[in-house]
Amino acid sequence: MFQADAWMEQQYRKNMEKVAQQTREQSKEQRRRDLTDVMRKLIGEIETGELPAPVITERVSCPGYTRERVILSAAEGLEFGAYILIPDNCSEKALPAVLAIHGHGYGSREIAGMLPDGTADESPPGIHQHFAVQLVRRGVIVIAPDVVGFGERRLRSDTEKNPEAASSCYRMAVQLMMLGKTLTGLRIAELRKAVDYIVSRPEVDSAKIGVMGFSGGGLLAYTAAVLDERLKAIVLTGYTNTYKDSILAVQHCLCNYTPGMLTYAELPEWIGLLCPRPLFLESGLHDFIFPEAGFRKAEAEIQHIYNQAGASERLTVDLFPGGHEISGRKSYDWLCQQLRK
Ligand SMILES: [Zn+2]
């Protein structure tokens, strides 16, 4: 047989048998610790070096909230912007905060109600649903960093060739992989810096930080939360699945792939490391890149992990009628409620 279909299937099956054997040989606690350490290693470490202090460059009054722009850095020689949305009338006490992570698109402005040039986006929102604005309108502070590789954080060498280039994921991911690092590792280092910053703000209750990420931002949200216990409640939208049914079945951006992850666990077990923290999984019934069948398998496995830990009520699921997009019909309120407890 010349075609490798059956051989590839066998490779996956044999790998999963090995994973099952590893699981049987370890205690649950040991496995959780090992997987967390492995994740840190596989995504690669980014050297920090000398970092400049945060600088606020903009403060704008918007309907119901104030929007600030802060410039941060997690790696010497590389800065990033983040929007901070602060609800009006928040001077009385410290408020919960949410780290809001966008997926593929033009960056944080896409979730903070703006067009790429920073002007207000008055048209109906796209798949990101201006979700940072939806959250601040529910009374929580939001920090929305610009994920590297998108919008104004695309490589100049990409935008000079094509100003409409969708992202710089490919060139950044391949170089970092060849250096034994990953684009996820760099993105996570910056997101953790964003968390450092938001907990330092006097308006924020540092014990009440949540995270919400969509699509590629879902990958970043769960990874950041596994590695950073300051993130107390998590919403993953348009991401939860099995590797086999999503990134191994459909052509996805290279930034979704971390070499070696599958040799330790399938995606639901990685996401299950968030147990027993409150977790909300949202997915569209007609999301064809993170398909329903894979979502249902992942949901069942993650539910099993929560059940075994006696934390079944801390997992909430919403499979909504829609595609690869945010719904928010239950997840926004759920997240705000979790952080107000
Ligand atoms: Zn990408």
py3Dmol code that shows the C-alpha trace and the ligand (Angstrom):
import py3Dmol

protein = """\
ATOM      1  CA  MET A   1       0.000   0.000   0.000  1.00  0.00           C
ATOM      2  CA  PHE A   2       1.504   3.328  -1.074  1.00  0.00           C
ATOM      3  CA  GLN A   3      -0.840   5.592   0.861  1.00  0.00           C
ATOM      4  CA  ALA A   4      -0.043   6.278   4.497  1.00  0.00           C
ATOM      5  CA  ASP A   5      -3.615   6.675   5.825  1.00  0.00           C
ATOM      6  CA  ALA A   6      -3.708   3.393   7.719  1.00  0.00           C
ATOM      7  CA  TRP A   7      -0.113   3.800   8.890  1.00  0.00           C
ATOM      8  CA  MET A   8      -0.862   7.289  10.260  1.00  0.00           C
ATOM      9  CA  GLU A   9      -3.950   5.964  12.047  1.00  0.00           C
ATOM     10  CA  GLN A  10      -1.833   3.207  13.557  1.00  0.00           C
ATOM     11  CA  GLN A  11       0.783   5.756  14.710  1.00  0.00           C
ATOM     12  CA  TYR A  12      -1.916   7.733  16.510  1.00  0.00           C
ATOM     13  CA  ARG A  13      -3.404   4.584  18.075  1.00  0.00           C
ATOM     14  CA  LYS A  14      -0.047   3.264  19.268  1.00  0.00           C
ATOM     15  CA  ASN A  15       0.810   6.664  20.738  1.00  0.00           C
ATOM     16  CA  MET A  16      -2.480   6.798  22.621  1.00  0.00           C
ATOM     17  CA  GLU A  17      -1.917   3.262  23.946  1.00  0.00           C
ATOM     18  CA  LYS A  18       1.450   4.433  25.287  1.00  0.00           C
ATOM     19  CA  VAL A  19      -0.207   7.484  26.857  1.00  0.00           C
ATOM     20  CA  ALA A  20      -2.824   5.200  28.483  1.00  0.00           C
ATOM     21  CA  GLN A  21      -0.062   3.006  29.875  1.00  0.00           C
ATOM     22  CA  GLN A  22       1.797   6.025  31.293  1.00  0.00           C
ATOM     23  CA  THR A  23      -1.461   7.154  32.896  1.00  0.00           C
ATOM     24  CA  ARG A  24      -1.979   3.759  34.564  1.00  0.00           C
ATOM     25  CA  GLU A  25       1.562   3.774  35.960  1.00  0.00           C
ATOM     26  CA  GLN A  26       1.290   7.154  37.658  1.00  0.00           C
ATOM     27  CA  SER A  27      -0.757   8.500  40.510  1.00  0.00           C
ATOM     28  CA  LYS A  28      -3.171  11.254  39.465  1.00  0.00           C
ATOM     29  CA  GLU A  29      -1.270  13.876  41.465  1.00  0.00           C
ATOM     30  CA  GLN A  30       2.093  12.856  40.040  1.00  0.00           C
ATOM     31  CA  ARG A  31       0.714  12.895  36.509  1.00  0.00           C
ATOM     32  CA  ARG A  32      -0.740  16.376  36.929  1.00  0.00           C
ATOM     33  CA  ARG A  33       2.586  17.692  38.207  1.00  0.00           C
ATOM     34  CA  ASP A  34       4.525  15.960  35.430  1.00  0.00           C
ATOM     35  CA  LEU A  35       2.220  17.203  32.688  1.00  0.00           C
ATOM     36  CA  THR A  36       2.445  20.760  33.974  1.00  0.00           C
ATOM     37  CA  ASP A  37       6.264  20.576  33.963  1.00  0.00           C
ATOM     38  CA  VAL A  38       6.232  18.996  30.505  1.00  0.00           C
ATOM     39  CA  MET A  39       3.969  21.737  29.152  1.00  0.00           C
ATOM     40  CA  ARG A  40       6.349  24.403  30.428  1.00  0.00           C
ATOM     41  CA  LYS A  41       9.274  22.636  28.738  1.00  0.00           C
ATOM     42  CA  LEU A  42       7.527  21.877  25.446  1.00  0.00           C
ATOM     43  CA  ILE A  43       6.377  25.437  24.836  1.00  0.00           C
ATOM     44  CA  GLY A  44       9.945  26.623  25.537  1.00  0.00           C
ATOM     45  CA  GLU A  45      11.248  29.307  27.792  1.00  0.00           C
ATOM     46  CA  ILE A  46      11.714  32.918  26.725  1.00  0.00           C
ATOM     47  CA  GLU A  47      14.599  34.866  28.276  1.00  0.00           C
ATOM     48  CA  THR A  48      13.376  38.093  29.825  1.00  0.00           C
ATOM     49  CA  GLY A  49      16.471  40.312  30.239  1.00  0.00           C
ATOM     50  CA  GLU A  50      16.182  43.995  31.177  1.00  0.00           C
ATOM     51  CA  LEU A  51      12.570  45.121  30.906  1.00  0.00           C
ATOM     52  CA  PRO A  52      11.232  48.680  30.773  1.00  0.00           C
ATOM     53  CA  ALA A  53       8.537  49.784  33.225  1.00  0.00           C
ATOM     54  CA  PRO A  54       4.925  49.836  31.945  1.00  0.00           C
ATOM     55  CA  VAL A  55       3.863  53.100  30.311  1.00  0.00           C
ATOM     56  CA  ILE A  56       0.267  54.276  29.871  1.00  0.00           C
ATOM     57  CA  THR A  57      -0.011  56.026  26.509  1.00  0.00           C
ATOM     58  CA  GLU A  58      -3.713  56.718  26.161  1.00  0.00           C
ATOM     59  CA  ARG A  59      -6.832  57.252  28.267  1.00  0.00           C
ATOM     60  CA  VAL A  60     -10.179  57.562  26.479  1.00  0.00           C
ATOM     61  CA  SER A  61     -13.676  57.890  27.883  1.00  0.00           C
ATOM     62  CA  CYS A  62     -16.093  55.412  26.251  1.00  0.00           C
ATOM     63  CA  PRO A  63     -19.810  54.800  26.977  1.00  0.00           C
ATOM     64  CA  GLY A  64     -19.824  53.151  30.421  1.00  0.00           C
ATOM     65  CA  TYR A  65     -16.077  52.673  30.780  1.00  0.00           C
ATOM     66  CA  THR A  66     -12.622  54.191  30.393  1.00  0.00           C
ATOM     67  CA  ARG A  67     -10.148  52.672  27.982  1.00  0.00           C
ATOM     68  CA  GLU A  68      -6.426  52.907  28.613  1.00  0.00           C
ATOM     69  CA  ARG A  69      -3.556  51.706  26.502  1.00  0.00           C
ATOM     70  CA  VAL A  70      -0.488  50.386  28.306  1.00  0.00           C
ATOM     71  CA  ILE A  71       2.843  49.347  26.811  1.00  0.00           C
ATOM     72  CA  LEU A  72       4.407  46.289  28.446  1.00  0.00           C
ATOM     73  CA  SER A  73       7.332  43.971  27.766  1.00  0.00           C
ATOM     74  CA  ALA A  74       8.143  40.352  28.592  1.00  0.00           C
ATOM     75  CA  ALA A  75      11.361  40.005  26.582  1.00  0.00           C
ATOM     76  CA  GLU A  76      14.186  42.491  26.186  1.00  0.00           C
ATOM     77  CA  GLY A  77      13.798  44.427  22.936  1.00  0.00           C
ATOM     78  CA  LEU A  78      10.160  43.471  22.367  1.00  0.00           C
ATOM     79  CA  GLU A  79       7.194  45.498  23.626  1.00  0.00           C
ATOM     80  CA  PHE A  80       3.466  44.954  23.323  1.00  0.00           C
ATOM     81  CA  GLY A  81       0.358  47.030  23.827  1.00  0.00           C
ATOM     82  CA  ALA A  82      -2.696  46.093  25.858  1.00  0.00           C
ATOM     83  CA  TYR A  83      -6.007  47.830  26.367  1.00  0.00           C
ATOM     84  CA  ILE A  84      -7.328  48.159  29.897  1.00  0.00           C
ATOM     85  CA  LEU A  85     -11.077  48.664  30.112  1.00  0.00           C
ATOM     86  CA  ILE A  86     -12.255  50.042  33.455  1.00  0.00           C
ATOM     87  CA  PRO A  87     -15.986  50.259  34.197  1.00  0.00           C
ATOM     88  CA  ASP A  88     -17.336  53.624  35.329  1.00  0.00           C
ATOM     89  CA  ASN A  89     -18.067  54.017  39.043  1.00  0.00           C
ATOM     90  CA  CYS A  90     -15.383  51.548  40.100  1.00  0.00           C
ATOM     91  CA  SER A  91     -13.724  53.838  42.648  1.00  0.00           C
ATOM     92  CA  GLU A  92     -15.449  52.252  45.690  1.00  0.00           C
ATOM     93  CA  LYS A  93     -13.551  48.964  45.897  1.00  0.00           C
ATOM     94  CA  ALA A  94     -11.201  46.708  44.029  1.00  0.00           C
ATOM     95  CA  LEU A  95     -12.884  44.853  41.159  1.00  0.00           C
ATOM     96  CA  PRO A  96     -12.341  41.456  39.537  1.00  0.00           C
ATOM     97  CA  ALA A  97     -10.389  41.514  36.275  1.00  0.00           C
ATOM     98  CA  VAL A  98     -10.383  39.365  33.144  1.00  0.00           C
ATOM     99  CA  LEU A  99      -7.508  38.653  30.775  1.00  0.00           C
ATOM    100  CA  ALA A 100      -9.207  38.672  27.345  1.00  0.00           C
ATOM    101  CA  ILE A 101      -7.292  36.886  24.579  1.00  0.00           C
ATOM    102  CA  HIS A 102      -8.202  37.296  20.932  1.00  0.00           C
ATOM    103  CA  GLY A 103      -7.711  34.691  18.218  1.00  0.00           C
ATOM    104  CA  HIS A 104      -6.641  35.159  14.594  1.00  0.00           C
ATOM    105  CA  GLY A 105      -7.600  38.601  13.379  1.00  0.00           C
ATOM    106  CA  TYR A 106      -6.311  42.146  13.726  1.00  0.00           C
ATOM    107  CA  GLY A 107      -5.521  42.116  17.418  1.00  0.00           C
ATOM    108  CA  SER A 108      -6.870  43.543  20.648  1.00  0.00           C
ATOM    109  CA  ARG A 109      -8.806  46.322  18.893  1.00  0.00           C
ATOM    110  CA  GLU A 110     -11.004  43.619  17.382  1.00  0.00           C
ATOM    111  CA  ILE A 111     -12.252  42.610  20.843  1.00  0.00           C
ATOM    112  CA  ALA A 112     -12.235  46.116  22.326  1.00  0.00           C
ATOM    113  CA  GLY A 113     -14.771  47.591  19.873  1.00  0.00           C
ATOM    114  CA  MET A 114     -12.394  49.234  17.429  1.00  0.00           C
ATOM    115  CA  LEU A 115     -11.385  49.016  13.804  1.00  0.00           C
ATOM    116  CA  PRO A 116      -7.712  48.288  13.007  1.00  0.00           C
ATOM    117  CA  ASP A 117      -6.948  52.039  12.946  1.00  0.00           C
ATOM    118  CA  GLY A 118      -8.282  52.496  16.484  1.00  0.00           C
ATOM    119  CA  THR A 119     -11.535  54.269  15.540  1.00  0.00           C
ATOM    120  CA  ALA A 120     -14.824  52.981  16.944  1.00  0.00           C
ATOM    121  CA  ASP A 121     -16.287  49.971  15.138  1.00  0.00           C
ATOM    122  CA  GLU A 122     -19.982  50.821  14.760  1.00  0.00           C
ATOM    123  CA  SER A 123     -20.807  47.864  12.498  1.00  0.00           C
ATOM    124  CA  PRO A 124     -22.171  44.576  13.881  1.00  0.00           C
ATOM    125  CA  PRO A 125     -19.260  42.787  15.565  1.00  0.00           C
ATOM    126  CA  GLY A 126     -17.563  39.865  13.808  1.00  0.00           C
ATOM    127  CA  ILE A 127     -16.747  36.474  15.300  1.00  0.00           C
ATOM    128  CA  HIS A 128     -14.909  38.055  18.251  1.00  0.00           C
ATOM    129  CA  GLN A 129     -18.137  39.862  19.263  1.00  0.00           C
ATOM    130  CA  HIS A 130     -16.198  42.771  20.868  1.00  0.00           C
ATOM    131  CA  PHE A 131     -16.042  40.473  23.866  1.00  0.00           C
ATOM    132  CA  ALA A 132     -13.766  42.672  25.978  1.00  0.00           C
ATOM    133  CA  VAL A 133     -16.459  45.366  25.807  1.00  0.00           C
ATOM    134  CA  GLN A 134     -19.168  42.822  26.684  1.00  0.00           C
ATOM    135  CA  LEU A 135     -17.229  41.956  29.840  1.00  0.00           C
ATOM    136  CA  VAL A 136     -16.445  45.515  31.003  1.00  0.00           C
ATOM    137  CA  ARG A 137     -20.149  46.358  30.614  1.00  0.00           C
ATOM    138  CA  ARG A 138     -20.788  43.648  33.214  1.00  0.00           C
ATOM    139  CA  GLY A 139     -18.650  45.521  35.750  1.00  0.00           C
ATOM    140  CA  VAL A 140     -15.256  43.796  35.579  1.00  0.00           C
ATOM    141  CA  ILE A 141     -11.927  45.305  34.553  1.00  0.00           C
ATOM    142  CA  VAL A 142     -10.539  43.804  31.335  1.00  0.00           C
ATOM    143  CA  ILE A 143      -6.997  43.635  30.040  1.00  0.00           C
ATOM    144  CA  ALA A 144      -6.754  42.805  26.333  1.00  0.00           C
ATOM    145  CA  PRO A 145      -3.159  42.384  25.159  1.00  0.00           C
ATOM    146  CA  ASP A 146      -2.102  42.349  21.510  1.00  0.00           C
ATOM    147  CA  VAL A 147      -1.015  38.773  20.801  1.00  0.00           C
ATOM    148  CA  VAL A 148       2.258  38.761  18.872  1.00  0.00           C
ATOM    149  CA  GLY A 149       1.948  38.008  15.153  1.00  0.00           C
ATOM    150  CA  PHE A 150      -1.357  39.817  14.521  1.00  0.00           C
ATOM    151  CA  GLY A 151      -2.385  43.349  13.482  1.00  0.00           C
ATOM    152  CA  GLU A 152       0.321  45.872  14.278  1.00  0.00           C
ATOM    153  CA  ARG A 153       2.401  43.029  15.763  1.00  0.00           C
ATOM    154  CA  ARG A 154       2.886  41.265  12.431  1.00  0.00           C
ATOM    155  CA  LEU A 155       6.502  41.098  11.277  1.00  0.00           C
ATOM    156  CA  ARG A 156       7.527  44.098   9.225  1.00  0.00           C
ATOM    157  CA  SER A 157       9.090  41.659   6.753  1.00  0.00           C
ATOM    158  CA  ASP A 158       5.604  40.155   6.224  1.00  0.00           C
ATOM    159  CA  THR A 159       3.653  43.434   5.922  1.00  0.00           C
ATOM    160  CA  GLU A 160       6.232  44.994   3.562  1.00  0.00           C
ATOM    161  CA  LYS A 161       5.617  42.128   1.157  1.00  0.00           C
ATOM    162  CA  ASN A 162       1.868  42.158   1.681  1.00  0.00           C
ATOM    163  CA  PRO A 163       0.184  44.861   3.784  1.00  0.00           C
ATOM    164  CA  GLU A 164      -2.905  42.600   3.981  1.00  0.00           C
ATOM    165  CA  ALA A 165      -0.964  39.611   5.401  1.00  0.00           C
ATOM    166  CA  ALA A 166      -3.337  37.867   7.820  1.00  0.00           C
ATOM    167  CA  SER A 167      -0.675  37.112  10.421  1.00  0.00           C
ATOM    168  CA  SER A 168       3.004  36.413  10.977  1.00  0.00           C
ATOM    169  CA  CYS A 169       2.293  33.097  12.688  1.00  0.00           C
ATOM    170  CA  TYR A 170       4.045  31.016  10.050  1.00  0.00           C
ATOM    171  CA  ARG A 171       7.406  32.789  10.021  1.00  0.00           C
ATOM    172  CA  MET A 172       7.501  33.299  13.762  1.00  0.00           C
ATOM    173  CA  ALA A 173       6.403  29.731  14.525  1.00  0.00           C
ATOM    174  CA  VAL A 174       8.937  28.034  12.231  1.00  0.00           C
ATOM    175  CA  GLN A 175      11.928  30.049  13.451  1.00  0.00           C
ATOM    176  CA  LEU A 176      11.020  29.613  17.109  1.00  0.00           C
ATOM    177  CA  MET A 177      10.460  25.869  16.623  1.00  0.00           C
ATOM    178  CA  MET A 178      13.893  25.512  15.040  1.00  0.00           C
ATOM    179  CA  LEU A 179      15.329  27.245  18.109  1.00  0.00           C
ATOM    180  CA  GLY A 180      13.592  24.761  20.416  1.00  0.00           C
ATOM    181  CA  LYS A 181      11.003  27.356  21.417  1.00  0.00           C
ATOM    182  CA  THR A 182       7.427  27.968  20.264  1.00  0.00           C
ATOM    183  CA  LEU A 183       5.227  30.893  19.387  1.00  0.00           C
ATOM    184  CA  THR A 184       2.920  29.713  22.179  1.00  0.00           C
ATOM    185  CA  GLY A 185       5.844  30.049  24.612  1.00  0.00           C
ATOM    186  CA  LEU A 186       6.445  33.665  23.592  1.00  0.00           C
ATOM    187  CA  ARG A 187       2.742  34.492  23.689  1.00  0.00           C
ATOM    188  CA  ILE A 188       2.359  32.934  27.136  1.00  0.00           C
ATOM    189  CA  ALA A 189       5.366  34.887  28.487  1.00  0.00           C
ATOM    190  CA  GLU A 190       3.664  38.117  27.363  1.00  0.00           C
ATOM    191  CA  LEU A 191       0.266  37.115  28.730  1.00  0.00           C
ATOM    192  CA  ARG A 192       1.786  36.352  32.119  1.00  0.00           C
ATOM    193  CA  LYS A 193       3.353  39.798  32.060  1.00  0.00           C
ATOM    194  CA  ALA A 194      -0.099  41.218  31.362  1.00  0.00           C
ATOM    195  CA  VAL A 195      -1.364  39.373  34.457  1.00  0.00           C
ATOM    196  CA  ASP A 196       1.556  40.781  36.518  1.00  0.00           C
ATOM    197  CA  TYR A 197       0.522  44.236  35.370  1.00  0.00           C
ATOM    198  CA  ILE A 198      -3.206  43.926  35.993  1.00  0.00           C
ATOM    199  CA  VAL A 199      -2.773  42.561  39.522  1.00  0.00           C
ATOM    200  CA  SER A 200      -0.545  45.564  40.285  1.00  0.00           C
ATOM    201  CA  ARG A 201      -3.342  48.033  39.506  1.00  0.00           C
ATOM    202  CA  PRO A 202      -5.010  49.444  42.638  1.00  0.00           C
ATOM    203  CA  GLU A 203      -8.506  49.141  41.090  1.00  0.00           C
ATOM    204  CA  VAL A 204      -8.074  45.362  40.740  1.00  0.00           C
ATOM    205  CA  ASP A 205      -8.756  42.646  43.324  1.00  0.00           C
ATOM    206  CA  SER A 206      -5.682  40.492  42.654  1.00  0.00           C
ATOM    207  CA  ALA A 207      -7.381  37.394  44.099  1.00  0.00           C
ATOM    208  CA  LYS A 208     -10.148  37.602  41.466  1.00  0.00           C
ATOM    209  CA  ILE A 209      -8.579  37.280  38.044  1.00  0.00           C
ATOM    210  CA  GLY A 210     -10.227  35.310  35.244  1.00  0.00           C
ATOM    211  CA  VAL A 211      -9.341  34.553  31.646  1.00  0.00           C
ATOM    212  CA  MET A 212     -11.371  34.201  28.470  1.00  0.00           C
ATOM    213  CA  GLY A 213      -9.873  33.201  25.126  1.00  0.00           C
ATOM    214  CA  PHE A 214     -11.343  32.528  21.720  1.00  0.00           C
ATOM    215  CA  SER A 215      -9.982  30.025  19.160  1.00  0.00           C
ATOM    216  CA  GLY A 216      -6.179  30.426  19.139  1.00  0.00           C
ATOM    217  CA  GLY A 217      -6.806  32.631  22.175  1.00  0.00           C
ATOM    218  CA  GLY A 218      -8.441  29.546  23.763  1.00  0.00           C
ATOM    219  CA  LEU A 219      -5.176  27.648  23.375  1.00  0.00           C
ATOM    220  CA  LEU A 220      -3.402  30.555  25.063  1.00  0.00           C
ATOM    221  CA  ALA A 221      -6.042  30.934  27.778  1.00  0.00           C
ATOM    222  CA  TYR A 222      -5.898  27.319  28.923  1.00  0.00           C
ATOM    223  CA  THR A 223      -2.090  27.153  28.687  1.00  0.00           C
ATOM    224  CA  ALA A 224      -1.682  30.397  30.637  1.00  0.00           C
ATOM    225  CA  ALA A 225      -4.118  29.161  33.286  1.00  0.00           C
ATOM    226  CA  VAL A 226      -2.409  25.762  33.674  1.00  0.00           C
ATOM    227  CA  LEU A 227       0.884  27.572  34.291  1.00  0.00           C
ATOM    228  CA  ASP A 228      -0.488  30.460  36.353  1.00  0.00           C
ATOM    229  CA  GLU A 229      -2.773  29.737  39.288  1.00  0.00           C
ATOM    230  CA  ARG A 230      -3.597  33.418  39.664  1.00  0.00           C
ATOM    231  CA  LEU A 231      -6.151  32.786  36.903  1.00  0.00           C
ATOM    232  CA  LYS A 232      -9.089  31.568  38.996  1.00  0.00           C
ATOM    233  CA  ALA A 233     -11.862  31.021  36.436  1.00  0.00           C
ATOM    234  CA  ILE A 234     -11.509  30.169  32.769  1.00  0.00           C
ATOM    235  CA  VAL A 235     -13.703  30.478  29.659  1.00  0.00           C
ATOM    236  CA  LEU A 236     -12.539  28.641  26.537  1.00  0.00           C
ATOM    237  CA  THR A 237     -14.606  29.411  23.467  1.00  0.00           C
ATOM    238  CA  GLY A 238     -14.184  28.025  19.950  1.00  0.00           C
ATOM    239  CA  TYR A 239     -11.268  25.825  20.941  1.00  0.00           C
ATOM    240  CA  THR A 240     -12.087  22.790  23.114  1.00  0.00           C
ATOM    241  CA  ASN A 241     -11.762  19.572  21.128  1.00  0.00           C
ATOM    242  CA  THR A 242      -9.508  16.601  20.621  1.00  0.00           C
ATOM    243  CA  TYR A 243      -6.314  17.116  18.649  1.00  0.00           C
ATOM    244  CA  LYS A 244      -7.405  14.258  16.411  1.00  0.00           C
ATOM    245  CA  ASP A 245     -10.714  15.883  15.453  1.00  0.00           C
ATOM    246  CA  SER A 246      -9.409  19.452  15.127  1.00  0.00           C
ATOM    247  CA  ILE A 247      -5.801  20.380  14.409  1.00  0.00           C
ATOM    248  CA  LEU A 248      -4.893  16.901  13.129  1.00  0.00           C
ATOM    249  CA  ALA A 249      -7.961  16.689  10.873  1.00  0.00           C
ATOM    250  CA  VAL A 250      -8.373  20.180   9.443  1.00  0.00           C
ATOM    251  CA  GLN A 251      -5.687  22.554   8.200  1.00  0.00           C
ATOM    252  CA  HIS A 252      -5.036  24.937  11.078  1.00  0.00           C
ATOM    253  CA  CYS A 253      -2.517  27.731  11.531  1.00  0.00           C
ATOM    254  CA  LEU A 254       0.940  26.504  12.466  1.00  0.00           C
ATOM    255  CA  CYS A 255       0.729  28.392  15.777  1.00  0.00           C
ATOM    256  CA  ASN A 256      -1.630  25.658  17.050  1.00  0.00           C
ATOM    257  CA  TYR A 257       1.068  22.984  16.994  1.00  0.00           C
ATOM    258  CA  THR A 258       3.538  22.346  19.803  1.00  0.00           C
ATOM    259  CA  PRO A 259       5.867  19.464  18.906  1.00  0.00           C
ATOM    260  CA  GLY A 260       5.559  16.520  21.282  1.00  0.00           C
ATOM    261  CA  MET A 261       2.345  17.495  23.127  1.00  0.00           C
ATOM    262  CA  LEU A 262       0.433  14.450  21.890  1.00  0.00           C
ATOM    263  CA  THR A 263       3.085  12.040  23.142  1.00  0.00           C
ATOM    264  CA  TYR A 264       2.083  13.017  26.696  1.00  0.00           C
ATOM    265  CA  ALA A 265      -1.666  13.567  26.468  1.00  0.00           C
ATOM    266  CA  GLU A 266      -4.567  14.337  24.155  1.00  0.00           C
ATOM    267  CA  LEU A 267      -5.987  17.863  24.367  1.00  0.00           C
ATOM    268  CA  PRO A 268      -8.873  17.094  26.798  1.00  0.00           C
ATOM    269  CA  GLU A 269      -6.421  15.834  29.419  1.00  0.00           C
ATOM    270  CA  TRP A 270      -4.266  18.941  28.996  1.00  0.00           C
ATOM    271  CA  ILE A 271      -7.355  21.126  29.479  1.00  0.00           C
ATOM    272  CA  GLY A 272      -8.360  18.889  32.408  1.00  0.00           C
ATOM    273  CA  LEU A 273      -5.280  20.161  34.271  1.00  0.00           C
ATOM    274  CA  LEU A 274      -7.425  23.199  35.055  1.00  0.00           C
ATOM    275  CA  CYS A 275      -9.561  21.049  37.380  1.00  0.00           C
ATOM    276  CA  PRO A 276     -10.814  21.929  40.007  1.00  0.00           C
ATOM    277  CA  ARG A 277     -10.864  25.574  38.949  1.00  0.00           C
ATOM    278  CA  PRO A 278     -14.182  26.812  37.513  1.00  0.00           C
ATOM    279  CA  LEU A 279     -14.166  26.201  33.759  1.00  0.00           C
ATOM    280  CA  PHE A 280     -16.661  27.129  31.037  1.00  0.00           C
ATOM    281  CA  LEU A 281     -16.456  25.455  27.627  1.00  0.00           C
ATOM    282  CA  GLU A 282     -18.307  27.169  24.791  1.00  0.00           C
ATOM    283  CA  SER A 283     -18.460  25.951  21.201  1.00  0.00           C
ATOM    284  CA  GLY A 284     -20.585  26.471  18.092  1.00  0.00           C
ATOM    285  CA  LEU A 285     -22.603  23.499  16.816  1.00  0.00           C
ATOM    286  CA  HIS A 286     -21.478  24.367  13.289  1.00  0.00           C
ATOM    287  CA  ASP A 287     -17.858  25.176  14.039  1.00  0.00           C
ATOM    288  CA  PHE A 288     -16.156  23.192  11.306  1.00  0.00           C
ATOM    289  CA  ILE A 289     -12.568  23.795  12.419  1.00  0.00           C
ATOM    290  CA  PHE A 290     -13.197  22.722  16.008  1.00  0.00           C
ATOM    291  CA  PRO A 291     -16.045  20.308  15.153  1.00  0.00           C
ATOM    292  CA  GLU A 292     -18.956  19.300  17.351  1.00  0.00           C
ATOM    293  CA  ALA A 293     -18.033  15.597  17.490  1.00  0.00           C
ATOM    294  CA  GLY A 294     -14.566  16.393  18.841  1.00  0.00           C
ATOM    295  CA  PHE A 295     -16.015  18.934  21.264  1.00  0.00           C
ATOM    296  CA  ARG A 296     -18.415  16.327  22.651  1.00  0.00           C
ATOM    297  CA  LYS A 297     -15.604  13.795  23.160  1.00  0.00           C
ATOM    298  CA  ALA A 298     -13.451  16.416  24.882  1.00  0.00           C
ATOM    299  CA  GLU A 299     -16.346  17.624  27.024  1.00  0.00           C
ATOM    300  CA  ALA A 300     -17.056  14.050  28.191  1.00  0.00           C
ATOM    301  CA  GLU A 301     -13.436  13.474  29.140  1.00  0.00           C
ATOM    302  CA  ILE A 302     -13.056  16.812  30.925  1.00  0.00           C
ATOM    303  CA  GLN A 303     -16.369  16.194  32.743  1.00  0.00           C
ATOM    304  CA  HIS A 304     -15.006  12.819  33.868  1.00  0.00           C
ATOM    305  CA  ILE A 305     -11.888  14.532  35.269  1.00  0.00           C
ATOM    306  CA  TYR A 306     -14.043  17.059  37.160  1.00  0.00           C
ATOM    307  CA  ASN A 307     -16.374  14.320  38.409  1.00  0.00           C
ATOM    308  CA  GLN A 308     -13.496  12.262  39.745  1.00  0.00           C
ATOM    309  CA  ALA A 309     -12.193  15.305  41.613  1.00  0.00           C
ATOM    310  CA  GLY A 310     -15.644  15.899  43.150  1.00  0.00           C
ATOM    311  CA  ALA A 311     -15.838  19.199  41.250  1.00  0.00           C
ATOM    312  CA  SER A 312     -18.502  18.352  38.665  1.00  0.00           C
ATOM    313  CA  GLU A 313     -20.456  21.549  39.351  1.00  0.00           C
ATOM    314  CA  ARG A 314     -17.420  23.660  38.482  1.00  0.00           C
ATOM    315  CA  LEU A 315     -17.557  22.679  34.817  1.00  0.00           C
ATOM    316  CA  THR A 316     -20.157  24.400  32.641  1.00  0.00           C
ATOM    317  CA  VAL A 317     -20.749  23.793  28.948  1.00  0.00           C
ATOM    318  CA  ASP A 318     -22.630  25.671  26.242  1.00  0.00           C
ATOM    319  CA  LEU A 319     -22.875  24.190  22.778  1.00  0.00           C
ATOM    320  CA  PHE A 320     -24.691  26.999  20.979  1.00  0.00           C
ATOM    321  CA  PRO A 321     -26.253  27.178  17.516  1.00  0.00           C
ATOM    322  CA  GLY A 322     -23.492  28.974  15.612  1.00  0.00           C
ATOM    323  CA  GLY A 323     -20.171  28.576  13.849  1.00  0.00           C
ATOM    324  CA  HIS A 324     -16.575  29.397  14.719  1.00  0.00           C
ATOM    325  CA  GLU A 325     -17.448  32.454  16.776  1.00  0.00           C
ATOM    326  CA  ILE A 326     -18.080  33.614  20.303  1.00  0.00           C
ATOM    327  CA  SER A 327     -21.620  33.361  21.643  1.00  0.00           C
ATOM    328  CA  GLY A 328     -21.349  34.744  25.154  1.00  0.00           C
ATOM    329  CA  ARG A 329     -25.036  34.049  25.796  1.00  0.00           C
ATOM    330  CA  LYS A 330     -24.119  32.313  29.068  1.00  0.00           C
ATOM    331  CA  SER A 331     -20.337  32.568  29.375  1.00  0.00           C
ATOM    332  CA  TYR A 332     -20.013  36.339  30.016  1.00  0.00           C
ATOM    333  CA  ASP A 333     -22.358  36.291  33.017  1.00  0.00           C
ATOM    334  CA  TRP A 334     -20.916  32.998  34.276  1.00  0.00           C
ATOM    335  CA  LEU A 335     -17.380  34.414  34.296  1.00  0.00           C
ATOM    336  CA  CYS A 336     -18.386  37.594  36.093  1.00  0.00           C
ATOM    337  CA  GLN A 337     -20.368  35.586  38.676  1.00  0.00           C
ATOM    338  CA  GLN A 338     -17.432  33.236  39.339  1.00  0.00           C
ATOM    339  CA  LEU A 339     -15.132  36.184  39.974  1.00  0.00           C
ATOM    340  CA  ARG A 340     -17.591  37.894  42.317  1.00  0.00           C
ATOM    341  CA  LYS A 341     -17.864  34.869  44.638  1.00  0.00           C
TER     342      LYS A 341
END
"""
ligand_1 = """\
1
ZN
Zn -1.634 31.486 13.958
"""
view = py3Dmol.view(width=600, height=400)
view.addModel(protein, "pdb")
view.setStyle({"model": 0}, {"cartoon": {"style": "trace"}})
view.addModel(ligand_1, "xyz")
view.setStyle({"model": 1}, {"stick": {}})
view.zoomTo()
view.show()
